[in-house]
Amino acid sequence: MVHSRAERLQNIEKRLEDLTKIVIQRQTQNKKDLFIDDEEFQYIMAFCSGTARYWRDLNIIEYSQINGKIVYTIDAVIKMLEEQFRALKKK
């Protein structure tokens, strides 16, 4: 069976939409499994490595060290931001 170019493109588009839905669903379900490294964390938070180290030392942010590399779960970053927001809101 020969499909036209338009049909093939529609088929590809449909599969991409389905894959996008699956990825979004898995990311939402598994945010505890998503990691960012220390460099990404510093970029997102707009501060230097010293501040990130200071926050880790004070246990403000949960982290892990894997093969000598500092990583944070997205869940830990969200938790830290929520806690900091609540603290600021109380002031």
Steps between C-alpha positions, in 0.01 A plus 500: 500500500643835397426800721519856385756733646226684692378174656852403604555843656168475687601157627835634623331798662254271680782282633692807620190626680455160666867488604479855636201403714686197634812703582299771678310237697821321606673824593206596718485159664875461550618847595685342792712314245594808296839648585685820425870543562660771712575721200137491384382570856728804525378626164133455591545667839729770355777469754860380529643166608583640844135573571398153384767347727385721791138389453610136492706548819199653677272221371281754322503281189515121484759360261687186405849444377533252216849420372625824653228708335244695709141444384161615623162343438238728353285400796768627745526831315123547506486409869779748582330779304167436672664502845689821425182661365309407817780642716497828309121517512505476882726808529 
